[in-house]
């Protein structure tokens, strides 16, 4: 008995959902004048010319990570001001059958439908995500409810709503510009390369002094200058300054080093260098030593300098000969 009730309840829910979708859907005849596919490279957008009974099919590229909305800017000719209320604009999603190049009947869900205002330029902004950050102004109409990218493609349509026609009204041409609205963020991807030893040491990554995880998958950051800090008990600390550009991806590679102290020598080529009486080969690679006290000796001809240095774990030391000349007047 309970199973029968459950099946009946499920059937009723599905029936209500179907009836709701049918009530919200519209069937109309449409001619697709053009097709526009938006992506991250279309900064200025795409423009098409429309008459009173044309439409444009708008789709999105697969990678739209930097797009937070789309903008529809409709520019009317000057003569449109004489025909207020004659043409309406509509936007539709959940298109049952994608129309072709010939006029066909389609079923779709209306997102908005309104007579065109009596002005030369009309701007609509459609957010794609809940946290879009777009703002309504007196100069544009902002959709209150975001349109999910899953509901694309959408259809923008002009249609006549008057019976009083003349040749001038039929020949009106509107210019529609469709462009993406980019977020003010960029994507940071960090690739951390571990040394052979220790291969599984732990570390923490901080972006602008805030601990951040999963940077290998990328993180969206506001455009501008930022800092990255790597802290670890197993590796050397690393610091980077980087700049994020709007709508761009920045990849940073960080090579981790173990905590073995390093010595860097700055001395003339003729100088001979010894650490704990062992000669040091002159190469561009820093010398790795154990932590503790070390005797460092540099010989240049008959001139010898010797000092004892306390070398600490995880630090790099630069050792240089400083020679000076003093001239005094008597």
C-alpha positions in Angstrom: 0.0 0.0 0.0 2.8 2.4 0.9 4.5 1.6 -2.4 1.4 2.4 -4.3 1.0 5.8 -2.5 4.7 6.5 -3.2 4.2 5.8 -6.9 1.1 8.0 -7.1 2.8 10.8 -5.3 5.8 10.6 -7.7 3.5 10.6 -10.7 1.6 13.7 -9.4 4.9 15.6 -8.8 6.0 14.8 -12.4 2.7 15.8 -13.8 2.8 19.1 -11.9 6.3 19.8 -13.2 5.2 19.0 -16.7 2.2 21.2 -16.5 4.3 24.1 -15.1 6.8 23.8 -17.9 4.0 23.8 -20.4 2.4 26.9 -18.9 5.7 28.8 -18.8 6.6 27.8 -22.4 5.7 29.7 -25.5 5.3 28.5 -29.1 6.1 31.0 -31.8 7.4 31.3 -35.4 10.9 32.6 -35.6 13.6 33.3 -38.2 17.2 33.1 -36.9 19.1 35.9 -38.6 22.4 35.1 -37.0 24.2 32.9 -34.5 26.7 34.2 -31.9 29.0 32.1 -29.7 30.6 34.0 -26.9 34.0 33.2 -25.5 36.7 34.8 -23.3 38.4 36.4 -26.3 35.4 38.5 -27.5 36.1 41.7 -25.6 34.2 44.0 -27.9 31.4 41.5 -28.7 29.6 40.7 -32.0 27.2 43.0 -33.8 24.3 42.0 -36.1 21.6 43.9 -37.9 18.0 43.0 -37.1 14.6 43.9 -38.6 11.2 43.8 -36.8 10.8 40.0 -37.1 14.4 38.7 -36.7 16.1 36.8 -33.9 19.6 35.9 -32.8 20.7 32.6 -31.2 23.3 33.2 -28.5 25.4 30.3 -27.2 28.4 30.1 -24.9 31.8 28.5 -25.3 32.7 25.6 -23.0 35.4 27.7 -21.2 33.7 30.8 -19.9 35.5 31.0 -16.5 36.0 34.7 -16.7 32.5 35.7 -18.0 30.0 36.7 -15.3 27.3 37.9 -17.6 26.3 38.9 -21.1 25.2 42.4 -22.4 22.7 43.1 -25.1 23.0 46.6 -26.5 20.2 47.4 -29.0 20.7 50.6 -31.0 17.6 51.9 -32.9 17.6 54.3 -35.9 16.4 57.9 -35.2 13.1 57.2 -37.0 12.2 54.6 -34.3 11.2 57.4 -32.0 8.1 57.9 -34.1 6.9 54.3 -33.6 6.9 53.7 -29.8 5.1 50.5 -28.8 5.2 49.0 -32.3 8.0 46.4 -31.7 8.8 44.3 -28.7 11.9 42.4 -27.6 12.1 39.0 -25.9 14.7 36.6 -24.6 14.0 32.9 -24.4 15.8 29.9 -23.0 15.2 26.1 -22.8 14.6 26.0 -26.6 12.9 22.7 -27.5 14.3 22.6 -31.0 17.2 24.7 -32.3 15.9 26.6 -35.3 17.7 26.6 -38.6 18.0 29.3 -41.3 14.3 29.1 -42.4 11.3 30.3 -40.3 10.1 27.6 -38.0 7.9 27.2 -35.0 9.8 26.7 -31.7 8.9 26.1 -28.1 10.9 28.1 -25.5 10.6 29.6 -22.0 10.4 33.4 -21.9 13.0 35.2 -19.7 11.5 38.6 -20.5 9.2 40.2 -23.1 8.5 43.9 -23.3 7.9 46.7 -25.8 11.0 48.5 -26.9 11.3 51.8 -25.0 11.2 55.0 -26.9 14.9 55.7 -27.0 17.8 55.1 -29.3 19.8 52.8 -27.2 18.6 50.0 -24.9 20.9 47.9 -22.8 20.1 44.6 -21.1 22.6 42.8 -18.8 22.0 39.1 -18.0 24.1 37.6 -15.1 25.2 34.0 -15.4 25.9 33.3 -11.7 24.4 34.2 -8.4 27.5 36.1 -7.2 27.8 38.2 -10.4 28.4 41.6 -8.8 26.5 43.5 -11.5 24.5 46.5 -10.6 21.3 48.0 -12.0 21.5 51.6 -13.2 19.2 54.1 -14.9 21.0 53.4 -18.2 20.4 49.6 -18.3 18.1 46.8 -17.3 19.6 44.1 -15.2 18.0 40.7 -15.0 17.3 40.0 -11.3 17.5 36.2 -11.8 20.7 34.8 -13.3 20.5 32.6 -16.4 22.5 29.5 -15.9 25.0 28.6 -18.6 23.2 25.2 -18.7 20.1 27.0 -20.1 22.0 28.3 -23.2 21.6 28.8 -26.0 19.2 31.6 -25.6 17.2 33.4 -28.3 16.9 37.2 -28.5 13.9 38.1 -30.6 12.3 41.2 -32.1 8.6 41.0 -33.0 5.9 43.3 -34.1 3.1 44.1 -31.7 1.0 46.5 -33.8 -1.3 46.3 -36.8 -0.5 49.7 -38.1 2.4 49.2 -40.6 4.0 51.3 -43.2 7.1 50.8 -45.3 9.3 52.9 -43.0 8.5 50.7 -40.0 9.0 47.6 -42.0 12.4 48.8 -43.2 13.7 49.8 -39.7 17.1 48.2 -38.9 18.3 47.8 -35.3 21.9 47.1 -34.4 22.4 44.5 -31.7 25.7 44.1 -30.0 26.2 41.0 -27.9 29.3 40.9 -25.7 30.5 39.1 -22.6 30.8 40.9 -19.2 34.1 39.9 -17.7 34.8 39.5 -14.0 37.4 41.7 -12.4 39.4 38.5 -11.6 42.1 36.4 -13.0 43.1 32.8 -12.4 46.2 31.8 -10.5 47.7 28.3 -10.9 50.6 27.3 -8.8 52.8 24.3 -9.6 55.0 23.2 -6.6 57.9 21.0 -7.4 59.3 19.0 -4.5 62.9 18.0 -4.1 64.1 14.4 -4.0 64.6 14.7 -0.3 62.4 15.0 1.6 59.8 14.1 -1.1 56.7 14.2 1.1 57.4 17.2 3.3 54.5 19.5 4.3 54.1 23.1 3.6 51.5 25.9 3.7 50.7 28.4 0.9 49.5 31.9 1.7 48.0 34.3 -0.7 48.1 37.9 0.7 48.8 36.3 4.1 45.7 34.1 3.9 46.2 30.3 3.9 45.0 28.9 0.6 44.4 25.3 -0.6 44.2 23.5 -3.9 46.1 26.1 -5.9 47.1 23.4 -8.4 43.4 23.5 -9.6 43.6 27.3 -9.8 42.1 30.1 -7.7 40.3 33.2 -8.8 41.9 36.4 -7.5 41.1 40.1 -8.0 43.2 41.8 -10.5 46.2 43.7 -9.2 49.4 42.9 -7.3 49.5 40.1 -4.8 52.0 38.1 -2.7 52.5 34.4 -2.3 54.4 32.9 0.7 55.3 29.3 1.2 56.0 28.3 4.8 57.4 24.9 5.8 59.3 23.0 8.5 60.7 20.7 5.8 61.6 23.2 3.0 63.0 26.6 2.6 60.6 29.5 2.8 59.6 31.0 -0.6 58.1 34.4 -1.4 56.8 35.8 -4.6 55.2 39.0 -5.8 52.9 38.6 -8.8 50.3 40.6 -10.8 46.9 39.2 -11.8 45.4 40.6 -15.0 41.6 40.7 -15.5 40.5 37.6 -17.5 44.0 36.1 -17.7 45.5 33.0 -16.3 48.9 33.2 -14.5 51.0 30.1 -13.8 53.6 30.2 -11.1 56.2 27.4 -10.6 57.9 27.1 -7.2 60.8 24.8 -6.8 61.1 23.6 -3.2 64.5 23.3 -1.6 65.5 21.3 1.4 66.9 23.1 4.5 70.5 22.4 3.9 72.4 25.7 4.4 74.0 27.3 1.3 77.1 29.4 0.9 77.6 31.8 -1.9 81.1 33.3 -2.5 81.9 36.6 -4.1 85.7 36.9 -4.6 88.1 37.6 -7.5 88.9 34.6 -9.8 92.4 34.5 -8.5 91.2 33.9 -4.9 91.4 30.5 -3.3 88.6 29.5 -1.0 88.6 27.0 1.8 85.9 25.7 4.2 87.2 23.8 7.1 90.5 23.6 5.3 88.9 21.9 2.3 89.2 23.8 -1.0 86.0 25.0 -2.7 85.6 24.7 -6.4 84.6 28.0 -8.1 81.2 27.3 -9.7 78.0 29.2 -10.0 76.2 26.7 -7.8 76.0 27.6 -4.1 77.9 25.3 -1.7 75.8 23.1 0.5 77.2 22.6 4.1 75.9 21.1 7.3 74.5 23.4 10.0 77.0 24.4 12.7 80.3 26.3 13.0 82.6 26.4 10.0 86.0 28.0 9.4 86.1 29.9 6.1 89.4 31.1 4.7 90.0 33.1 1.5 93.5 33.6 0.1 94.3 36.2 -2.5 98.1 36.2 -3.3 99.8 37.0 0.1 96.5 38.3 1.6 94.5 35.9 3.8 91.2 36.4 5.6 89.8 33.8 7.9 86.6 33.8 9.9 84.4 31.3 11.8 80.7 31.4 10.8 77.7 29.9 12.7 75.6 28.4 9.9 72.0 27.8 10.6 69.6 25.3 9.0 67.5 26.6 6.1 69.5 29.8 5.4 71.7 31.1 2.6 74.9 33.0 3.3 76.7 35.3 1.0 80.4 35.6 1.7 82.4 38.4 0.0 85.8 40.0 0.2 85.5 43.8 0.7 88.7 45.7 -0.2 89.0 49.4 0.3 91.5 52.2 -0.2 92.0 55.0 2.3 93.6 58.4 1.3 94.4 60.8 4.1 95.8 64.3 3.8 98.6 65.2 6.4 
